[in-house]
Amino acid sequence: MRAHELSWPKVLRNEREIAAYIEQYSSSFCDVERIEDEFIGAKAVLTKVATDSLSFGHADANIENRKRQQKFNRMDASKQPPIVVADNTVVDGNHRLRAAKMQNLPSIWVYNVIDA
């Protein structure tokens, strides 16, 4: 599947768009102001990367929810919302990354945060 076939924008243009995207797809409460502050001046570009090149996010932001994980495990991981990464570390989407690894996907769509 090519990027233009996805229903996702190719670029999240600024910290507000990044924060809104994370808030929409996160499994838990998001501090939108903190996210915006963290990514001031950044954008996130839709990119396909090797699944094995990604690391799970910090333990505080990587709390597994069994029910949510089972939901993602049953879904076609190639059609799930792109995860958000910075420096190949998950900012949002740890459940989706676990599902992609479980399904042995060689690559996955991500929003790669740059210029932060």
N, C-alpha and C positions, 0 to 999 in steps of 0.2 A: 504494500500500500504506500503510495507516494503522499508527501505532505499536502499537495493540493487536493487530494481526495478526502482529506480529513476535514471535519467541520470546525477545526480549531484555527484561530488566527495565527499567522506565521510569526508575529511579534507581539509581545506584551510591551507596550511602548514606554512605560514609566512605572514608578513605584506604586502608584494608585492602581494601575491595571494588574500588576503582579499581586498586590494584596487582595484585590477583589477576586482574582482567579483562585488564589489559595483559600480565601474564605468560602468560596462556592464549593470547592471540592474537598476541603479538609473534613476529617471525621470528628473533630472536636472544636472547642471554642478557639477562635483566632483573635489575637490582639492586633487588629488592623493597623492601628497607629504604630505599634512596635515594628510590624512588618514593613510599613512604609518608611519608617526611620532607618531600618536596616538596609533598604535598597534605594535610598535617595540617589537620583541620577542614573539608576540602572535601567536596563531593558532586559527582556528575556526572549530569546530566539528559539523557535521550534526547530529541533534537531533530532535526528535519529542517531543513537549511540549504542555501543555494545553494552548489553546488560551487565556483563561481568566487570565493566569498567566503573560501575557505580557503587558507592558505599552508602550504607544506611545512615540516616541522620543521627544527631545526638540523642542519647538515651531519653532525655526529657521530652523530646519530640517524637520518639519512636516507641510509643506505648501501644502494644498490640491489643486490638479488640477482636476477640475470637470470632464473634458473629460477623463483624465487618470483613474480617479476613476470609471467612468462608464464602461470603458473597463475592468477593473479588476472585477467589480461587475458582468459582463456577463460571465466571465471565470469561469471554475471550479477551485475554490481556492485551492483544494487539488493537482492540477497539476501546480500551479504557482511556479516560482523560490523561493527557501527558502529565508526567510528574514534573516537579520543579526541582532543579539542581543548581548548586553553586560549587564550582571546583569539583565536580563529579560526586558531590555529597548531596543526598536527598534533603531538601528543605521541606517539601510536602509530597507525600506519595509513597511512604514506606510500605503500606499494605499492597499498593499496586506493584511495587518492585518485587516484593515477596511472591506475589502471584505470577509475575513474569518469569521469575527464576524457577518457580515450581513447574511452570508450563514449558520450561527450557527454551524460552524465546532468545534467539541470539542477539537481538537488538530491540530497542524500545524508543518510543517518542518521548522527548523531554523538552521542557522549557529550560534552556541553559541561561542562567542569569549572568550578564556581563556588564562591565563598567560600573560596578558598585563601589 
